[in-house]
Amino acid sequence: MDKCQDSGVKMEKWKIVLGLTILIGFLLVVISLSIQKEEVIFKVERISDNNITEEKIIEECDGGNLFEDSVCLNEYVKKIYKYRLNFDSNSLTFDELKEEGGDCYDYTRFYCNILTDEYKFNCNQIKIRSGTDTSHIIALAYNEEGYVVLDMKDIFMFKYEDIEK
């Protein structure tokens, strides 16, 4: 084997090692986020639906971490979630949202109010046009660590460190 072939083989091995390292790092981040999410879910599952108040949610979910706080809020929303199209633009109180249900606007407003007013994270309500006279609204919460998309009962999280590796 000459020097060119030898360096080519070393380069291929290096690419394989680098690829495996990146894959393992990505999997570790995904596992870490899953473990954090499961711990928060367990904490929320212990609370009965009858005892859920806005004050209780604010107290229970305030951990100072965008991702854990968002997962906690999302788990509470799943417990009270009732979809009801709300044609008026009146803002619902938490008790009205819990008892009567709401639409994407109501749940997005709930998420952003707590994330910004109580926990001091950034949160924007993003309106997505889905037709000439229809639209959907989601919450986009973010800080220097990453961002979270809260869409009624769904949550999507992304840490900036995921792209730095």
MARKOL-969377 format. One record per residue: residue number from 0; residue in one letter; x, y, z of N, C-alpha, C in turn. Coordinates in steps of 0.2 Angstrom, whole numbers, plus 5000, padded with zeros to 4 digits. Example, Ala and Ser with C-alpha at 12.3 -4.5 7.8 and 13.67 -1.06 7.14 Angstrom:
<pts>
[0; a; [5066; 4972; 5039]; [5062; 4978; 5039]; [5066; 4984; 5039]]
[1; s; [5064; 4989; 5035]; [5068; 4995; 5036]; [5064; 5000; 5039]]
</pts>
This chain:
<pts>
[0; m; [5004; 4994; 5000]; [5000; 5000; 5000]; [5005; 5006; 5000]]
[1; d; [5003; 5011; 4995]; [5007; 5017; 4995]; [5005; 5022; 5000]]
[2; k; [5008; 5028; 5001]; [5007; 5033; 5006]; [5000; 5036; 5004]]
[3; c; [4998; 5037; 4998]; [4991; 5040; 4996]; [4986; 5035; 4998]]
[4; q; [4986; 5029; 4997]; [4981; 5024; 4999]; [4981; 5024; 5007]]
[5; d; [4986; 5024; 5010]; [4986; 5024; 5017]; [4983; 5030; 5020]]
[6; s; [4985; 5036; 5018]; [4981; 5042; 5020]; [4974; 5042; 5019]]
[7; g; [4972; 5039; 5013]; [4965; 5039; 5011]; [4961; 5034; 5016]]
[8; v; [4964; 5029; 5018]; [4961; 5024; 5023]; [4960; 5028; 5030]]
[9; k; [4966; 5031; 5032]; [4966; 5035; 5038]; [4960; 5040; 5038]]
[10; m; [4959; 5043; 5033]; [4954; 5049; 5032]; [4947; 5046; 5033]]
[11; e; [4946; 5040; 5029]; [4940; 5036; 5030]; [4938; 5034; 5037]]
[12; k; [4943; 5032; 5041]; [4942; 5030; 5048]; [4941; 5036; 5052]]
[13; w; [4944; 5041; 5050]; [4943; 5048; 5054]; [4936; 5050; 5053]]
[14; k; [4933; 5050; 5047]; [4926; 5052; 5046]; [4921; 5047; 5049]]
[15; i; [4923; 5041; 5050]; [4918; 5036; 5053]; [4918; 5038; 5060]]
[16; v; [4924; 5039; 5063]; [4925; 5040; 5070]; [4921; 5047; 5072]]
[17; l; [4922; 5052; 5068]; [4919; 5058; 5069]; [4911; 5058; 5068]]
[18; g; [4909; 5054; 5063]; [4902; 5053; 5062]; [4898; 5049; 5068]]
[19; l; [4902; 5044; 5071]; [4899; 5040; 5077]; [4899; 5045; 5083]]
[20; t; [4904; 5049; 5084]; [4905; 5054; 5089]; [4899; 5059; 5089]]
[21; i; [4897; 5061; 5083]; [4892; 5066; 5083]; [4885; 5063; 5084]]
[22; l; [4884; 5057; 5082]; [4878; 5053; 5083]; [4877; 5051; 5090]]
[23; i; [4883; 5049; 5093]; [4882; 5047; 5101]; [4881; 5054; 5105]]
[24; g; [4884; 5059; 5103]; [4882; 5066; 5106]; [4875; 5068; 5105]]
[25; f; [4872; 5067; 5099]; [4865; 5069; 5098]; [4861; 5064; 5102]]
[26; l; [4862; 5058; 5102]; [4858; 5053; 5106]; [4858; 5055; 5114]]
[27; l; [4864; 5057; 5116]; [4864; 5058; 5123]; [4860; 5064; 5125]]
[28; v; [4860; 5069; 5120]; [4856; 5075; 5121]; [4848; 5073; 5121]]
[29; v; [4846; 5069; 5117]; [4839; 5067; 5116]; [4837; 5063; 5122]]
[30; i; [4842; 5059; 5125]; [4840; 5055; 5131]; [4840; 5059; 5137]]
[31; s; [4844; 5064; 5137]; [4844; 5069; 5143]; [4837; 5073; 5143]]
[32; l; [4835; 5075; 5137]; [4829; 5079; 5137]; [4823; 5075; 5138]]
[33; s; [4823; 5068; 5136]; [4818; 5064; 5138]; [4817; 5062; 5145]]
[34; i; [4823; 5061; 5148]; [4823; 5060; 5156]; [4820; 5066; 5159]]
[35; q; [4823; 5072; 5158]; [4820; 5078; 5161]; [4812; 5078; 5160]]
[36; k; [4810; 5077; 5154]; [4803; 5077; 5153]; [4799; 5072; 5157]]
[37; e; [4802; 5066; 5157]; [4798; 5061; 5161]; [4798; 5063; 5169]]
[38; e; [4803; 5066; 5171]; [4803; 5068; 5178]; [4798; 5073; 5180]]
[39; v; [4797; 5078; 5175]; [4792; 5083; 5176]; [4785; 5080; 5175]]
[40; i; [4784; 5076; 5170]; [4777; 5072; 5169]; [4775; 5069; 5176]]
[41; f; [4780; 5065; 5179]; [4778; 5061; 5185]; [4776; 5066; 5190]]
[42; k; [4779; 5072; 5191]; [4777; 5076; 5196]; [4770; 5079; 5195]]
[43; v; [4768; 5080; 5189]; [4762; 5083; 5187]; [4756; 5078; 5188]]
[44; e; [4758; 5072; 5186]; [4753; 5066; 5186]; [4750; 5065; 5193]]
[45; r; [4754; 5067; 5198]; [4752; 5066; 5205]; [4746; 5071; 5207]]
[46; i; [4745; 5076; 5203]; [4740; 5081; 5205]; [4733; 5079; 5202]]
[47; s; [4728; 5079; 5206]; [4722; 5077; 5203]; [4719; 5083; 5199]]
[48; d; [4715; 5082; 5194]; [4712; 5087; 5190]; [4708; 5092; 5194]]
[49; n; [4705; 5090; 5199]; [4700; 5094; 5203]; [4704; 5100; 5207]]
[50; n; [4711; 5098; 5208]; [4715; 5103; 5212]; [4719; 5108; 5208]]
[51; i; [4718; 5108; 5201]; [4722; 5112; 5197]; [4719; 5119; 5197]]
[52; t; [4724; 5124; 5199]; [4722; 5131; 5199]; [4728; 5134; 5196]]
[53; e; [4727; 5140; 5193]; [4732; 5144; 5190]; [4738; 5145; 5195]]
[54; e; [4737; 5147; 5201]; [4742; 5148; 5206]; [4746; 5141; 5207]]
[55; k; [4743; 5136; 5207]; [4746; 5129; 5208]; [4751; 5128; 5202]]
[56; i; [4749; 5129; 5196]; [4753; 5128; 5190]; [4759; 5133; 5191]]
[57; i; [4758; 5139; 5192]; [4763; 5144; 5192]; [4768; 5142; 5198]]
[58; e; [4766; 5139; 5203]; [4771; 5137; 5209]; [4774; 5131; 5207]]
[59; e; [4771; 5126; 5204]; [4774; 5119; 5203]; [4778; 5119; 5197]]
[60; c; [4777; 5124; 5192]; [4781; 5123; 5186]; [4787; 5128; 5186]]
[61; d; [4788; 5132; 5191]; [4793; 5137; 5191]; [4800; 5134; 5193]]
[62; g; [4803; 5132; 5189]; [4810; 5129; 5190]; [4816; 5133; 5188]]
[63; g; [4814; 5138; 5184]; [4820; 5143; 5181]; [4823; 5140; 5175]]
[64; n; [4820; 5135; 5172]; [4823; 5132; 5166]; [4817; 5132; 5161]]
[65; l; [4819; 5135; 5155]; [4814; 5135; 5150]; [4811; 5129; 5148]]
[66; f; [4815; 5124; 5147]; [4813; 5117; 5145]; [4808; 5114; 5150]]
[67; e; [4811; 5113; 5156]; [4807; 5110; 5161]; [4800; 5114; 5163]]
[68; d; [4801; 5120; 5163]; [4795; 5124; 5165]; [4790; 5123; 5159]]
[69; s; [4792; 5123; 5153]; [4787; 5122; 5147]; [4784; 5116; 5147]]
[70; v; [4788; 5110; 5148]; [4785; 5104; 5149]; [4780; 5103; 5154]]
[71; c; [4781; 5106; 5160]; [4777; 5106; 5166]; [4770; 5109; 5164]]
[72; l; [4771; 5115; 5161]; [4765; 5119; 5159]; [4761; 5115; 5154]]
[73; n; [4764; 5112; 5149]; [4761; 5108; 5144]; [4757; 5102; 5147]]
[74; e; [4760; 5099; 5152]; [4757; 5093; 5155]; [4751; 5095; 5159]]
[75; y; [4751; 5101; 5162]; [4745; 5104; 5165]; [4739; 5105; 5160]]
[76; v; [4741; 5108; 5154]; [4737; 5109; 5149]; [4733; 5103; 5146]]
[77; k; [4737; 5098; 5146]; [4735; 5091; 5144]; [4729; 5089; 5149]]
[78; k; [4730; 5090; 5155]; [4725; 5088; 5160]; [4719; 5092; 5160]]
[79; i; [4719; 5098; 5158]; [4713; 5102; 5157]; [4710; 5103; 5150]]
[80; y; [4714; 5101; 5145]; [4712; 5102; 5138]; [4705; 5100; 5136]]
[81; k; [4702; 5105; 5133]; [4695; 5104; 5130]; [4695; 5109; 5124]]
[82; y; [4695; 5106; 5118]; [4695; 5111; 5112]; [4688; 5113; 5112]]
[83; r; [4687; 5120; 5111]; [4681; 5123; 5110]; [4682; 5130; 5106]]
[84; l; [4680; 5130; 5100]; [4681; 5136; 5096]; [4678; 5142; 5099]]
[85; n; [4682; 5147; 5100]; [4680; 5153; 5104]; [4680; 5159; 5098]]
[86; f; [4674; 5160; 5096]; [4673; 5165; 5090]; [4675; 5172; 5093]]
[87; d; [4673; 5173; 5099]; [4675; 5180; 5101]; [4682; 5181; 5103]]
[88; s; [4684; 5187; 5103]; [4691; 5188; 5105]; [4692; 5190; 5112]]
[89; n; [4687; 5188; 5116]; [4688; 5189; 5123]; [4693; 5185; 5126]]
[90; s; [4697; 5187; 5131]; [4702; 5183; 5134]; [4698; 5179; 5140]]
[91; l; [4699; 5173; 5140]; [4696; 5168; 5145]; [4701; 5169; 5151]]
[92; t; [4697; 5168; 5157]; [4701; 5167; 5163]; [4703; 5160; 5163]]
[93; f; [4708; 5158; 5168]; [4710; 5151; 5169]; [4704; 5147; 5170]]
[94; d; [4700; 5149; 5175]; [4694; 5145; 5177]; [4690; 5143; 5171]]
[95; e; [4688; 5149; 5167]; [4684; 5148; 5161]; [4688; 5143; 5156]]
[96; l; [4694; 5144; 5155]; [4698; 5139; 5150]; [4698; 5132; 5153]]
[97; k; [4698; 5131; 5159]; [4698; 5124; 5163]; [4691; 5121; 5162]]
[98; e; [4686; 5125; 5163]; [4679; 5122; 5163]; [4676; 5122; 5156]]
[99; e; [4677; 5127; 5152]; [4673; 5127; 5146]; [4678; 5125; 5140]]
[100; g; [4684; 5126; 5141]; [4689; 5124; 5135]; [4690; 5130; 5131]]
[101; g; [4694; 5130; 5126]; [4696; 5135; 5122]; [4699; 5133; 5116]]
[102; d; [4701; 5138; 5112]; [4705; 5136; 5105]; [4712; 5138; 5106]]
[103; c; [4715; 5138; 5100]; [4723; 5139; 5100]; [4725; 5146; 5103]]
[104; y; [4720; 5151; 5101]; [4722; 5157; 5104]; [4722; 5157; 5112]]
[105; d; [4717; 5154; 5115]; [4716; 5154; 5122]; [4722; 5150; 5125]]
[106; y; [4724; 5144; 5122]; [4729; 5141; 5125]; [4736; 5144; 5124]]
[107; t; [4737; 5147; 5119]; [4743; 5151; 5117]; [4744; 5157; 5122]]
[108; r; [4739; 5160; 5123]; [4739; 5166; 5128]; [4740; 5164; 5135]]
[109; f; [4737; 5158; 5137]; [4739; 5155; 5143]; [4746; 5154; 5144]]
[110; y; [4749; 5150; 5139]; [4756; 5149; 5139]; [4761; 5155; 5140]]
[111; c; [4759; 5160; 5135]; [4764; 5166; 5135]; [4763; 5170; 5141]]
[112; n; [4757; 5170; 5144]; [4756; 5175; 5150]; [4760; 5172; 5156]]
[113; i; [4760; 5165; 5157]; [4764; 5163; 5162]; [4771; 5163; 5161]]
[114; l; [4773; 5161; 5155]; [4781; 5161; 5153]; [4784; 5168; 5153]]
[115; t; [4780; 5173; 5151]; [4783; 5180; 5151]; [4782; 5183; 5158]]
[116; d; [4775; 5184; 5160]; [4774; 5187; 5166]; [4776; 5184; 5173]]
[117; e; [4776; 5178; 5173]; [4778; 5174; 5179]; [4785; 5172; 5179]]
[118; y; [4788; 5169; 5174]; [4794; 5166; 5173]; [4799; 5170; 5170]]
[119; k; [4797; 5176; 5167]; [4802; 5181; 5164]; [4805; 5178; 5157]]
[120; f; [4803; 5173; 5154]; [4805; 5171; 5148]; [4802; 5175; 5142]]
[121; n; [4805; 5175; 5136]; [4802; 5178; 5130]; [4797; 5173; 5127]]
[122; c; [4792; 5176; 5125]; [4787; 5171; 5122]; [4783; 5176; 5117]]
[123; n; [4782; 5173; 5111]; [4778; 5177; 5106]; [4773; 5172; 5104]]
[124; q; [4767; 5175; 5102]; [4761; 5172; 5099]; [4762; 5172; 5091]]
[125; i; [4763; 5167; 5088]; [4764; 5167; 5081]; [4758; 5164; 5077]]
[126; k; [4755; 5169; 5073]; [4749; 5167; 5069]; [4751; 5164; 5062]]
[127; i; [4748; 5159; 5061]; [4750; 5155; 5054]; [4743; 5155; 5050]]
[128; r; [4744; 5158; 5045]; [4738; 5158; 5040]; [4737; 5151; 5037]]
[129; s; [4731; 5148; 5038]; [4730; 5142; 5035]; [4724; 5142; 5030]]
[130; g; [4722; 5148; 5028]; [4717; 5149; 5023]; [4715; 5156; 5022]]
[131; t; [4710; 5157; 5018]; [4709; 5164; 5017]; [4706; 5168; 5023]]
[132; d; [4702; 5164; 5027]; [4699; 5166; 5033]; [4700; 5162; 5039]]
[133; t; [4705; 5158; 5039]; [4707; 5154; 5045]; [4714; 5154; 5046]]
[134; s; [4716; 5153; 5053]; [4723; 5154; 5055]; [4724; 5149; 5061]]
[135; h; [4730; 5148; 5063]; [4731; 5145; 5069]; [4737; 5149; 5073]]
[136; i; [4737; 5148; 5079]; [4741; 5152; 5083]; [4745; 5147; 5088]]
[137; i; [4752; 5148; 5088]; [4756; 5144; 5093]; [4760; 5149; 5097]]
[138; a; [4763; 5146; 5102]; [4767; 5150; 5107]; [4775; 5148; 5105]]
[139; l; [4779; 5153; 5105]; [4786; 5152; 5104]; [4790; 5155; 5109]]
[140; a; [4792; 5151; 5114]; [4796; 5153; 5120]; [4803; 5152; 5119]]
[141; y; [4807; 5157; 5121]; [4814; 5156; 5120]; [4819; 5160; 5125]]
[142; n; [4825; 5158; 5125]; [4830; 5162; 5129]; [4837; 5160; 5126]]
[143; e; [4842; 5161; 5130]; [4849; 5160; 5127]; [4850; 5152; 5127]]
[144; e; [4846; 5148; 5130]; [4848; 5141; 5130]; [4845; 5137; 5123]]
[145; g; [4839; 5140; 5121]; [4836; 5137; 5115]; [4828; 5140; 5115]]
[146; y; [4824; 5136; 5112]; [4817; 5138; 5111]; [4813; 5132; 5111]]
[147; v; [4806; 5134; 5113]; [4801; 5129; 5114]; [4795; 5131; 5110]]
[148; v; [4792; 5127; 5106]; [4785; 5128; 5103]; [4780; 5125; 5106]]
[149; l; [4775; 5128; 5109]; [4769; 5125; 5112]; [4763; 5126; 5108]]
[150; d; [4760; 5121; 5106]; [4755; 5121; 5101]; [4749; 5117; 5104]]
[151; m; [4745; 5120; 5108]; [4739; 5117; 5112]; [4742; 5112; 5116]]
[152; k; [4741; 5105; 5114]; [4744; 5100; 5118]; [4750; 5097; 5116]]
[153; d; [4753; 5100; 5111]; [4760; 5098; 5109]; [4765; 5102; 5111]]
[154; i; [4771; 5099; 5111]; [4777; 5103; 5113]; [4783; 5101; 5109]]
[155; f; [4787; 5106; 5106]; [4793; 5104; 5103]; [4799; 5108; 5106]]
[156; m; [4805; 5105; 5107]; [4810; 5109; 5111]; [4816; 5108; 5107]]
[157; f; [4820; 5113; 5107]; [4827; 5113; 5104]; [4832; 5117; 5108]]
[158; k; [4837; 5114; 5110]; [4843; 5117; 5113]; [4848; 5120; 5108]]
[159; y; [4850; 5126; 5109]; [4855; 5128; 5104]; [4862; 5124; 5105]]
[160; e; [4863; 5121; 5110]; [4869; 5117; 5110]; [4869; 5111; 5106]]
[161; d; [4863; 5109; 5103]; [4862; 5104; 5099]; [4866; 5105; 5092]]
[162; i; [4866; 5112; 5090]; [4869; 5113; 5084]; [4877; 5116; 5084]]
[163; e; [4879; 5116; 5091]; [4886; 5119; 5092]; [4891; 5113; 5092]]
[164; k; [4888; 5107; 5092]; [4893; 5101; 5092]; [4894; 5098; 5085]]
</pts>
